[in-house]
Amino acid sequence: MQHKLVAVVGNTPQVMTETFWALRIDHGVLIDEVFVITTTVGQKTCQKRLLDEGRFEKMLSDYNIDPNTVAFDADHIRVFEDAEGDFLDDIRTSEDNRLARDQLFRWIEDWTKDAHVALHCSLAGGRKSMGYLLGAAIQFFGRPQDRLYHVLVTPPEIEMNRDFFFPPVREAQIRTSDGQKISTADVRIELAELPYVSVRDISVFDDESYDRILQKTQAEVRRVPRLRAENKRLRETSGNAGGLIGNGFAMQKVKDQIRQAADADGATVLILGETGTGKERAVEALHEQSIRKDQPFIPINCSAMPSELLDVELFGAVKGAYTGQAGPRKGAFRAANGGTLFLDEVGDLSSEGQAKLLRVLQENKVRAVGSDKQEEDVDVRIVAATNRDLKTMVQEGTFREDLLYRLNVLTIYMPPLRERREDIPQLIDLFCEQFNQKYKRNVVGFDATAIDALCHYTWPGNVRELENVVERIVIAAPQSAFRVHKEDLSRQIIESTDLDTGNGTFDEQVAQFEKKIIQDALAQKQGIIAHAAKMLSMDRSTLSRRAKEYGLTRKPS
């Protein structure tokens, strides 16, 4: 997917470079084309400072970005026009705003004709007032991949320094508007994602309607001036929603699939993915977005369910149905009636359990154990999840093919963390904030060396492992302000990420490379040698021997 950045600016071209930097460093978004929308005054400033003085090219060079991969030149700077076709020097009146809104809307329509384009729109338009350009900027939004941001710089006094365009690679001292000097290491640039406000349904876009939109957005920016909007939204819905954080392509696809599945109420859903990828978070999000959100959500862990109590756990039991029972049991299906039943680790069900589950899916009826009454009708949305390869289990005869077809009407694949590395900085920020609050610490962030190492680690335990890593670091941190460096990470992560440094003899580097390949394969196949060998097209005994040599086999419990 292509990513385009549209910066709506006044006389502050920094908005574009700051947004570009924050999207790339903090969100992992690779922008391949940039547009600046401005007035005649802003056009002169942007041309001079971004292009003539080479500020934009310097930013790319400092962060080792090939200039040929990012399209931006004088033709990418657009200027608003008035009713006579003359360029606008400024935008102050409602009429100017309407003209600017209509022009921007036409440009946006043209830039987003391709469905495989994600548009990131950044606002200046008065960083203090939000400006009338806001009305124009929010009108086109509505596609799930598009985002609207307001750039936040802390401390705000730094914005008056015309030489500060983006965090430099090397730490330096810069002046604030009050004449003080601060270190660039203490400057934070964040993107506040503004709330989606649909104006397409407003038949008359009058001043009153616009004022309401402006007030709502200003209130949002004031309320969360230092939080990234995605983290904010997820914290409001779940205290541990790390599995659904991320703006990269992989997670956008997951979120789109969840929205589609939520709308298809009659269909069962199968969620696949390795351990720790956030499958339960995805099920919770699906339930919350469905028409059943106000009805029960009942999770059941099939791997922890004793086979002799399977009927009781799923279907319930009348009093005295089995030895030691104190009272009647409702059972998961009846408890979830009208809502969602989440069957976690469904691949671990016994053959007997699979047959009983299939029968309920076919008939939508259950009877409590020990009951002599007729079966009860149940209306339950079934969502199942597993980290196992059910198709292979069908071929091996350990999972029923007809049950797989019943469960697999809709499929959502939760990508492992190594396939969505662009989301790691965002996850780190969320976990760091959570554990700072929990353990009363002040970890202010991870520096570039630590972020780079964490982004290159293979993460066999996925998001859950990353969460544990951040928690351990926060616990060990002092109570004073502390920034995490690469040296503060575990030896395992440092050694793993140092494989790319090219140190050692030829044989040593080949051995390191081979170890990493085997480690990744075992992580993808949950440590099962036979499945990893098949993926690598290796003999099973050979892979087993190599894994033992590298210390990669699982220790017996």
DOGU-421498 format. One record per residue (C-alpha): x, y, z; residue in one letter. Coordinates in steps of 0.1 Angstrom, whole numbers, padded with zeros to 4 digits, always signed. Layout:
XYZA;...
//
This chain:
+0000+0000+0000M;+0013+0035-0008Q;+0013+0061+0019H;+0009+0098+0010K;+0014+0127+0034L;-0007+0159+0029V;+0004+0187+0051A;-0020+0216+0054V;+0002+0245+0066V;+0003+0282+0071G;+0037+0298+0075N;+0051+0268+0094T;+0067+0242+0070P;+0080+0224+0100Q;+0046+0207+0103V;+0054+0186+0072M;+0088+0175+0083T;+0077+0168+0119E;+0048+0147+0107T;+0070+0129+0082F;+0095+0121+0110W;+0069+0111+0136A;+0051+0088+0111L;+0083+0070+0101R;+0100+0068+0135I;+0071+0063+0159D;+0045+0047+0136H;+0067+0029+0111G;+0048+0044+0081V;+0069+0048+0050L;+0057+0079+0032I;+0064+0077-0006D;+0049+0110-0017E;+0044+0144+0001V;+0020+0173-0007F;+0020+0207+0010V;-0012+0227+0009I;-0008+0264+0018T;-0014+0300+0009T;+0010+0323-0011T;+0028+0333+0021V;+0033+0297+0031G;+0043+0287-0004Q;+0072+0311-0004K;+0083+0299+0030T;+0080+0262+0021C;+0099+0267-0012Q;+0127+0286+0005K;+0131+0265+0036R;+0122+0230+0025L;+0136+0230-0011L;+0160+0259-0017D;+0178+0254+0017E;+0175+0217+0014G;+0158+0210+0047R;+0137+0182+0034F;+0166+0165+0016E;+0188+0168+0047K;+0161+0151+0068M;+0161+0122+0044L;+0199+0120+0044S;+0202+0121+0082D;+0179+0091+0085Y;+0194+0072+0056N;+0163+0075+0035I;+0169+0072-0003D;+0155+0105-0018P;+0144+0086-0048N;+0119+0068-0027T;+0100+0100-0016V;+0084+0122-0042A;+0084+0159-0032F;+0093+0190-0053D;+0079+0224-0061A;+0051+0208-0081D;+0039+0192-0048H;+0033+0225-0032I;-0004+0236-0039R;-0018+0270-0032V;-0054+0278-0025F;-0072+0302-0049E;-0100+0327-0045D;-0132+0329-0065A;-0114+0348-0093E;-0086+0322-0096G;-0060+0343-0078D;-0039+0327-0051F;-0050+0333-0015L;-0026+0352+0007D;-0045+0340+0038D;-0077+0323+0049I;-0098+0343+0073R;-0134+0344+0062T;-0161+0318+0059S;-0161+0323+0021E;-0123+0317+0019D;-0128+0286+0039N;-0155+0272+0016R;-0133+0278-0014L;-0103+0262+0003A;-0125+0233+0014R;-0138+0226-0021D;-0103+0228-0036Q;-0088+0205-0010L;-0117+0181-0014F;-0110+0179-0052R;-0073+0174-0047W;-0080+0147-0021I;-0105+0129-0044E;-0078+0129-0071D;-0051+0116-0048W;-0072+0088-0034T;-0086+0073-0065K;-0064+0042-0060D;-0079+0021-0032A;-0044+0010-0022H;-0034+0044-0010V;-0034+0055+0026A;-0036+0093+0031L;-0021+0109+0062H;-0033+0145+0066C;-0015+0168+0090S;-0028+0202+0101L;-0012+0234+0111A;-0037+0260+0101G;-0030+0277+0133G;-0015+0254+0158R;-0033+0274+0185K;-0066+0280+0169S;-0068+0250+0145M;-0079+0274+0118G;-0107+0273+0092Y;-0087+0248+0071L;-0098+0222+0095L;-0132+0222+0080G;-0117+0214+0046A;-0093+0187+0059A;-0119+0166+0077I;-0144+0165+0049Q;-0129+0137+0029F;-0122+0113+0057F;-0141+0080+0061G;-0118+0053+0046R;-0103+0031+0073P;-0068+0036+0061Q;-0068+0074+0062D;-0057+0094+0092R;-0060+0130+0103L;-0034+0144+0127Y;-0025+0175+0146H;+0012+0179+0153V;+0021+0183+0190L;+0056+0196+0200V;+0067+0195+0236T;+0077+0220+0249P;+0056+0242+0228P;+0081+0271+0230E;+0103+0253+0206I;+0080+0260+0177E;+0092+0296+0176M;+0127+0284+0167N;+0128+0286+0129R;+0158+0263+0127D;+0142+0234+0145F;+0126+0213+0118F;+0128+0178+0132F;+0148+0159+0159P;+0184+0158+0147P;+0204+0126+0146V;+0229+0141+0171R;+0219+0158+0203E;+0222+0196+0203A;+0213+0226+0223Q;+0185+0249+0208I;+0168+0280+0219R;+0132+0284+0229T;+0110+0314+0224S;+0118+0327+0259D;+0156+0326+0252G;+0163+0295+0272Q;+0184+0266+0258K;+0172+0230+0259I;+0185+0197+0246S;+0170+0183+0215T;+0168+0150+0235A;+0141+0166+0256D;+0119+0176+0227V;+0089+0154+0219R;+0071+0154+0186I;+0038+0135+0186E;+0008+0131+0164L;-0026+0135+0180A;-0050+0117+0158E;-0081+0138+0156L;-0115+0122+0160P;-0134+0113+0128Y;-0163+0138+0124V;-0185+0131+0094S;-0196+0162+0076V;-0209+0143+0045R;-0243+0141+0061D;-0246+0178+0067I;-0268+0191+0039S;-0258+0227+0044V;-0222+0233+0055F;-0230+0266+0073D;-0210+0285+0099D;-0229+0270+0128E;-0223+0234+0116S;-0186+0242+0111Y;-0183+0258+0145D;-0196+0227+0162R;-0171+0206+0144I;-0143+0230+0152L;-0152+0231+0189Q;-0154+0193+0192K;-0120+0189+0176T;-0104+0216+0196Q;-0117+0201+0228A;-0103+0167+0218E;-0068+0182+0212V;-0069+0200+0245R;-0080+0169+0263R;-0052+0146+0251V;-0024+0170+0242P;+0004+0144+0248R;-0012+0111+0238L;-0012+0094+0205R;-0048+0089+0195A;-0046+0052+0188E;-0032+0044+0222N;-0058+0067+0238K;-0087+0049+0220R;-0074+0015+0229L;-0069+0024+0266R;-0105+0036+0268E;-0118+0002+0255T;-0093-0022+0271S;-0065-0020+0297G;-0044-0045+0277N;-0054-0041+0241A;-0018-0044+0228G;-0028-0070+0202G;-0048-0045+0183L;-0024-0016+0184I;-0008-0006+0152G;-0013+0014+0120N;+0008-0008+0097G;-0007-0026+0068F;-0009-0060+0086A;-0029-0046+0115M;-0051-0024+0093Q;-0060-0055+0074K;-0069-0072+0107V;-0091-0043+0118K;-0108-0042+0085D;-0116-0080+0087Q;-0129-0075+0123I;-0153-0048+0111R;-0165-0070+0083Q;-0169-0100+0106A;-0188-0079+0131A;-0213-0070+0105D;-0218-0106+0094A;-0236-0117+0125D;-0247-0152+0114G;-0212-0164+0104A;-0188-0183+0126T;-0153-0168+0128V;-0120-0186+0131L;-0090-0166+0143I;-0056-0180+0136L;-0022-0170+0149G;+0007-0179+0171E;+0006-0177+0208T;+0008-0141+0221G;-0004-0124+0190T;-0036-0110+0206G;-0063-0134+0194K;-0085-0128+0224E;-0081-0090+0220R;-0094-0094+0184A;-0124-0114+0196V;-0132-0088+0222E;-0130-0061+0195A;-0153-0081+0172L;-0179-0085+0199H;-0178-0048+0209E;-0184-0038+0172Q;-0212-0063+0166S;-0249-0059+0173I;-0244-0083+0203R;-0221-0059+0221K;-0247-0054+0250D;-0251-0092+0254Q;-0229-0117+0272P;-0193-0124+0261F;-0182-0158+0274I;-0146-0171+0268P;-0138-0208+0272I;-0103-0222+0271N;-0107-0256+0254C;-0072-0267+0263S;-0079-0263+0300A;-0112-0282+0298M;-0110-0318+0312P;-0127-0342+0288S;-0149-0357+0315E;-0163-0322+0323L;-0167-0311+0287L;-0205-0315+0286D;-0210-0297+0319V;-0188-0268+0309E;-0204-0263+0275L;-0240-0273+0281F;-0246-0271+0318G;-0260-0296+0343A;-0290-0301+0365V;-0285-0305+0403K;-0270-0339+0412G;-0261-0348+0376A;-0226-0358+0387Y;-0207-0366+0420T;-0199-0336+0441G;-0221-0311+0423Q;-0236-0286+0447A;-0262-0270+0424G;-0272-0266+0387P;-0247-0254+0361R;-0258-0231+0333K;-0230-0240+0308G;-0212-0218+0284A;-0237-0220+0255F;-0267-0210+0277R;-0247-0183+0295A;-0237-0168+0261A;-0273-0170+0247N;-0278-0138+0226G;-0242-0130+0228G;-0207-0143+0218T;-0190-0176+0228L;-0153-0175+0224F;-0137-0210+0221L;-0100-0205+0226D;-0075-0232+0216E;-0103-0251+0198V;-0076-0272+0182G;-0070-0289+0215D;-0106-0304+0218L;-0107-0341+0220S;-0124-0361+0192S;-0154-0365+0214E;-0156-0328+0221G;-0153-0320+0184Q;-0183-0342+0177A;-0204-0326+0204K;-0195-0291+0193L;-0203-0299+0157L;-0238-0311+0167R;-0246-0279+0185V;-0233-0258+0155L;-0256-0278+0132Q;-0287-0277+0153E;-0283-0247+0176N;-0298-0267+0205K;-0283-0278+0238V;-0295-0300+0267R;-0281-0298+0303A;-0264-0329+0316V;-0289-0350+0336G;-0319-0331+0322S;-0350-0350+0310D;-0364-0319+0293K;-0364-0311+0256Q;-0333-0294+0241E;-0332-0256+0244E;-0327-0234+0214D;-0296-0211+0217V;-0287-0181+0197D;-0249-0178+0201V;-0222-0162+0178R;-0193-0186+0178I;-0158-0173+0175V;-0130-0199+0177A;-0092-0194+0179A;-0062-0216+0177T;-0024-0215+0173N;-0024-0248+0155R;-0026-0257+0118D;-0061-0272+0116L;-0057-0282+0079K;-0027-0303+0088T;-0045-0318+0117M;-0074-0327+0093V;-0049-0345+0071Q;-0034-0363+0101E;-0069-0373+0112G;-0068-0354+0146T;-0094-0328+0137F;-0127-0332+0120R;-0129-0318+0085E;-0167-0310+0088D;-0161-0291+0120L;-0133-0271+0104L;-0157-0261+0076Y;-0183-0251+0102R;-0159-0229+0121L;-0140-0215+0091N;-0168-0194+0075V;-0147-0163+0081L;-0110-0163+0089T;-0089-0137+0106I;-0052-0141+0107Y;-0033-0124+0136M;+0002-0117+0123P;+0032-0124+0145P;+0051-0095+0158L;+0080-0101+0134R;+0056-0095+0105E;+0044-0061+0119R;+0077-0046+0132R;+0065-0011+0123E;+0040-0013+0153D;+0067-0021+0179I;+0075+0015+0188P;+0038+0022+0194Q;+0034-0010+0215L;+0064+0000+0236I;+0049+0034+0243D;+0016+0018+0255L;+0032-0008+0277F;+0057+0017+0291C;+0029+0041+0301E;+0009+0013+0317Q;+0038-0001+0338F;+0050+0034+0347N;+0016+0039+0364Q;+0015+0004+0379K;+0050+0005+0394Y;+0053+0043+0400K;+0083+0047+0377R;+0093+0074+0352N;+0107+0056+0322V;+0105+0085+0296V;+0111+0063+0266G;+0135+0041+0246F;+0163+0057+0226D;+0169+0049+0189A;+0195+0021+0197T;+0170+0003+0219A;+0141+0007+0195I;+0163-0006+0166D;+0173-0036+0186A;+0137-0044+0196L;+0125-0040+0160C;+0151-0065+0147H;+0145-0092+0174Y;+0125-0122+0162T;+0099-0122+0191W;+0090-0159+0193P;+0065-0149+0221G;+0051-0121+0200N;+0032-0091+0217V;+0030-0110+0250R;+0068-0114+0251E;+0073-0077+0242L;+0050-0067+0270E;+0070-0088+0295N;+0102-0073+0283V;+0090-0038+0288V;+0075-0047+0322E;+0108-0061+0335R;+0127-0030+0323I;+0102-0006+0340V;+0104-0026+0373I;+0142-0025+0373A;+0143+0013+0364A;+0150+0039+0391P;+0122+0062+0402Q;+0138+0092+0386S;+0135+0100+0349A;+0151+0072+0330F;+0156+0066+0292R;+0162+0030+0281V;+0193+0023+0259H;+0203-0008+0241K;+0226-0018+0269E;+0196-0020+0292D;+0180-0048+0272L;+0184-0085+0279S;+0215-0104+0267R;+0193-0126+0245Q;+0179-0096+0226I;+0213-0079+0222I;+0230-0110+0210E;+0202-0118+0186S;+0202-0084+0170T;+0240-0082+0169D;+0240-0110+0142L;+0237-0083+0115D;+0269-0066+0125T;+0291-0088+0104G;+0316-0097+0132N;+0334-0130+0133G;+0349-0154+0107T;+0330-0166+0076F;+0321-0199+0093D;+0310-0181+0125E;+0287-0157+0105Q;+0272-0186+0085V;+0265-0204+0118A;+0248-0173+0132Q;+0227-0169+0101F;+0217-0206+0101E;+0208-0204+0138K;+0186-0174+0132K;+0168-0192+0103I;+0161-0222+0125I;+0150-0201+0154Q;+0125-0182+0133D;+0111-0214+0118A;+0106-0230+0152L;+0090-0198+0164A;+0065-0198+0135Q;+0057-0235+0141K;+0054-0233+0179Q;+0086-0254+0184G;+0073-0284+0165I;+0104-0299+0147I;+0083-0318+0120A;+0064-0287+0110H;+0095-0265+0109A;+0114-0291+0089A;+0086-0292+0063K;+0086-0254+0060M;+0124-0253+0055L;+0124-0284+0032S;+0148-0301+0055M;+0151-0336+0068D;+0135-0338+0102R;+0164-0356+0119S;+0189-0330+0104T;+0169-0301+0117L;+0165-0318+0151S;+0203-0323+0153R;+0211-0287+0143R;+0185-0273+0167A;+0202-0292+0196K;+0236-0280+0185E;+0224-0244+0187Y;+0205-0250+0220G;+0171-0243+0204L;+0152-0273+0215T;+0125-0270+0242R;+0135-0281+0276K;+0113-0308+0292P;+0089-0294+0317S;
//
